[in-house]
Amino acid sequence: MTLHLPNPDGTLRTYEPYPEPLRHTMPLPGSAFTSRTVFSAAHVVADPYADTTPDGPAAVDWDATLAFRRHLWSHGLGVAEAMDTAQRGMGLDWPTAAELIRRSAAEAKAAGGRIACGVGTDQLTATTATLAEVRTAYEEQLAVVEESGAQAILMASRALAATAKTPDDYLEVYGHLLRQAAEPVILHWLGPMFDPALDGYWGSSDLDTATDTFLEVIAAHPDKVDGIKVSLLDAQREIDLRRRLPQGVRCYTGDDFNYPELIAGDDQGFSHALLGIFDPLGPLAAEAVRLLDTGNTEAFRGLLDPSVELSRHLFRAPTRFYKTGVVFLAWLSGHQSHFTMVGGFQSARSLPHLVHAYELADELLLFPDPLLAEDRMRTLLKLHGVDQ
């Protein structure tokens, strides 16, 4: 079987899908990873039958959403819940995010899976919030996560970015939250390439100055910071930052462009992982980390390095729309029955973009059932007027 795939110039090319099934279909036995802590930031599955609008309340297919989390746990990965991969601030409203946190935390307990959940301020209107309202919003969400039994991830706040006037405002808000956190949290620094509203976070658009403020927050409360997630897509900056962390504070890479080298590390340290790309790469990533557990860095890189081209494609600018490619691959892989997203964001990437994502994933043998992926790709092409 062949597919006729469109080029950006409107011409067609012939593509022959790989016939081999995914080699990473079965959960690997038993023990947790020993060398790295690894989270996959998981997407949500929209309810395709809900009568919704792009700016209306989110409608989630809970069965499919939780089934995908069980899939990740079965391979030994932790789940980072209600993060930007789950469309926080891009269709997923706070009431639905709170329900997602509660349901996923309960599912994690039943499955014996690790889970950490995003704490933000997205119940606020960023342009009208005060610092006191930002603190209160963070506290409300922190309480939901802690009551669920999950670890908290303090996410970057659009409201705080819009309200804070100086680095001291960040020090005050984060200090207040860390003092009251019941358990050590993960601090998340999400760069403006993922969310333009976060430009100037930590009180400065100069990243060196912002880094100093970020480290000042951590240094003041090292016992309350399990680690940091850095999503700046700058490998050297992450390396420099992780070398300045207090003893015992982990660096979780969020760099979807350079993750193999950052996780592998160097003679001065390494990064753990909390990555959106480990949603579609879950089984492959798990296999690679198990190789790293044996000390075989070369085999780890050999397995994971080829996936970087796909990741860079999915996360290319405008990076915030990477979720579309993640959900597209979940549909092709059979993890959900449709290609529909919360807020209608299935339309956020072009057909040529999705076509190339399919080709790259197919070449990596990511699809558990290549024939299903081919059939669904054929359906998408016909829907867009591409004759087969």
N, C-alpha and C positions, 0 to 999 in steps of 0.2 A: 504494500500500500504506500501511496505517496500523497503528500499534501502540496497544494499550490499556494505559496505564501507570498503576500504582497511586499514589495519594496517601497520605500518612502516616495519614490518617483512614480508610483502607480503601476509599474511592471510587475510581473509574477515570476517567481522562481520555484523550481521543484525541490522538495525536501523529503528525504526518506527517514522516518523516525527510527530510532534504535528499537529493535524488537525485544531486547532483554528486559526482564522485569527488574525492579529495584532490588539491589543486593542488601539493602538495609531494612527489610520489612519486619524481621522478628526482633522482639525485645531481647536485649542481651541479658544474661542471667545476673541477678543478684546484687552485688555490692554497689555502693555509691562510688562516685569518682573519688580518688584519693589525692590527686595532685592539684586539682582546680575545683572551685565552686562555679557552677555554670547554670545560668538562668536563660530560658527562652522567653522573650517578651511576646506573649501570645495574642493573636487577633480574636475578634469576636465574629460570630456568624450571625448575620442579619436574618430576620424573619421575612422571607420573600413574599408572603401572603398578606402582610400587614399593610393597611391603607395609610401610608405615612407620607410626609413631605420632607424635603431636605432640612427645613428649619424646625420640624416638629419633634416630639419625643421619640427617642430611639426605640426600635422594636427588635428584640434579640431572640434568636432560636436557641433556647437554653440547652436543649438536648444535644444539639450539634456542637455548641460552644464548649460544653463540659466534656463531651467525648473527645474533642481535640486536646484538651488539657490532659486527659487520661492517656492519650497517645504520647504526649511529651513525657509524662511521668514514667510510662512504661519503658522508656529508653534511658532513664536515670537523670533526666534533666529536671531542674527546678523550673517553676513557672513564675514569671514576673507578670503579675496581673494588673489590669486597669492602668496600663502605661499608654504611651502615645501610639504603640502598635495597635492597641485596642480602640483607637480613635478618640482618646480623651481630647476634648476641645475641637474635635472634627466629626461631630455627629453623635458621640456618646455623651449624654448629659449626666450630671451628678447622680440623680436618683437611680438611673439605670446602672451607673458605675458602682454605686453602693450595693445594689442587688447582685451585681456581678462579683464583687468582693466577697459578700456573704456566701453566695452559692459555691464559688470556687474554693474558698477556705474550707467549707464543709466537705467538699469533694476531695480536697487534698488530705484532710484528716482521714477520710474513709480509705483513700488509696495509698496512704503512707507517703505522699509526695511533698516535696518542699515548695513553699509558696511565699512570695513577698508581694505586697500590694502598694500601688501608688496612692500617695496622699498629696492632694493639691488644693486649689482654691477655686475650681471652675464653677462653683455655684454662685460666684460673684460676677458683677459687671466690671471689667477691669478699669474702665475710665472713671468710675465713681467711687471706688473703694478707698477707705482710709486704712492706715496701718493697723489700727485696732480691729477693723473688719477683716483684714487679711489674716491676722492672728486667729481670730475666732473661726474663720472658715477652715484654716489648717487644723485647728483643734477639733472641729466637728468631724473632719475626715479621718484624722488620726484616731479618734475614739472608735469610729466604725471599724477600722483595720485592726486595732488592738483587741476590740471585743470579739472579732472574728477568729482570733488566735494566729493571725498571719504576721509576718515581719513587715514593718513599715518602710516604704521608700518615700522620702520627702522630695517631691518633684519640684522643679522650677515653676514659679507662679507668674502667669501673665499679669495678674492683679498687682503683685508685688513689684514687678518690673515697671508697671505704669505709675505706681504710687511712690516708691522709694526715691528719695532725693540724694542720698549719700550712701557710701558703704556702711556707715554706722546703722542705717535702717535695716540692712540685711543682717548685721551682727546682732541687732536687738531681736528681730523676729525669729531668726534661727536659734539664737541662744535660748529664747523663751520656750521654743518647741522642744529643743533637746533636753532642757532641764526637766521637763515633765514627761518625756517619753519613757514608757515602762521598760523597754528593752532597746539595745543598740539598733540604730536605723541605718539605712543606706541613703546617702545624699546624692541627688541626681542633678548634674549640670548638663542641661540640654542646650546645645548651641543654636544660634539663629538660623542656621541652614535647615534645621528641623522645624523651627517655629520662629518666624521673623519677629514676633511680638516679644521675644526674649533677648533681643539685642541690648547690650549694655548690662546684662545680668551681673550681680555682685557689685554693682555701682559704677561700672566703667566699661566702655567699649574697647579699651586697651586690655588685651587678654593677660598680659603680665600683671597689670594692676589688679584685675579681677581675680587672678590666681592667688595673689597675696591675701586678698580678703577671704576667699574660699578657705585657704589654709588657716587663716586666723580663726575662723569658725570652728574648724576641726581641732585645732590646738587647744582651744578653750574647753572642749568637751570630748576628749579622745575616748573616754569610757562609754560615751553614748553614740559613737559612730562605728558601726561594723565595717563600713566601707564607703567608697564613692563610686558612682557610675559617671563616666566621662564620655560625652557624646559631642566631640568637637571635630571629628574627622581629621585629626592632626596627630599622627603617630608620635613624632618626637616630643610634642608638647605633653602628651599623655605620659611618655616615659620620664620626662623631666619632673612631672607632677608626682608620679608614683614614688620617685626616689626621695621626695620631700615629705612623704606622709609619715606620721608618727608610727612607731612600732605597733604592729597589731591591727592597723587600719588597712583593709584591703582596697585594691584598685580593681573595679569591675569595668572592663572595657566596654564601651558602647560604640566603638569605631567600626562601622560596617564596611569600611574601605580597607582596613589594615589588621583585622582581627587575628589572622594566623600568627604573624610575627609578634604581636603584642601578647597573645596567650602563651606562645612558646617562650618568650622572654629572653633574657640575656644573663650574663654572669652577675648582674646586680639586682635581678628580680624579674617578676613577670606580672601579668594582669590575669585576674579571673575574668568571667564573662557575664554580661547581661545584654543580650543582643536581639534585635528584631529579626536579623537574618537567620537566627537559629530557630525561627518558626518554620520556614520551609526547609531548612537544612537539619532539622532536629535529629533524625536517625544518623545521618552522615556525621554531624558534629559530635554526637555521642560516641560513635565508633572511633573518631579521631582522638577524642579526649582519653578514651581507654588505652589507646596506643601511647599517649603521653604519660599515662599512669605507669606504664612499664619502663619509662625512661627513654622511649624511642621517639625522640623529637623529629628525626628525619622522616619517619613513617607518618607521624602526625602532620607535618607540613606537606608531605606528598599527597595525603588524602584531602587536606583542607585547602591548600593553595589553589587548586583548580576551581574552587567555588567562588573565588574573589571576583572573577569577571561577572558572574551572575549578580553577586551582591552589589557591585558598583553600578551595574545597569539598573537594578531595582531602585537604588538609592540616589540615582543621578538627579541633578537639579531639575525642577524644584523638589528637593529631597522629601519634604513633608508628604508627598503623594506616594511614597514607597509602599504604603499599606495596600494600594490597589494591586500591585504586583504580588504581594504576599497572599492576598485573598484569592487572586487568580490562580496561583500555583496550588493553593489548598483545594480549589475546585477541580483542577485538572488531576490532582492526586487522589480524589475521591473522598476527601475529608468533609465535604459538604456537597449538597445536591444542586447547587446553583451558584452563579456568579453575580450576587447582589450584595451591596454593602450598606451599612448604616449611613444615612445622609446622601445616598446615591453616588458615593465616590467611586463606584465601578467605572464611571465615565471620566475619571481624572487622568487616565493615561490613554495614549493613542493606540490604535490597532497595531502599527509597526512596533511600538514599544512592547506590547504584549506578545506579539509574534516572536520577537527576539528573546524575550524571557522564556518562552516555551522551548525554543531551540537550545538555549544554554542549559536549561534544566534537563532536557532530554539527553543532551550530551553527557551530563553528570550522572545519568541513570537514577534520577531522583523519583521517578514515578513508580509507585507500587504496581500499577497496571498500565503499561504503555499503550495498550489498545484503547483503554478508557480515555486516557489523556488525548490520544489521537482523535477519537470520536468526538470528544468535547471541543477540541480545537477546530475540528471540521464544522461543528455546529456554530461556533463563534464566527468563523470565516463566512459561512453562508449568511448569517445574520447581518454581516457587514457588506453583503453583496459580492463576495469573492466566490466565483464558481469553482467547483471541485470536480 
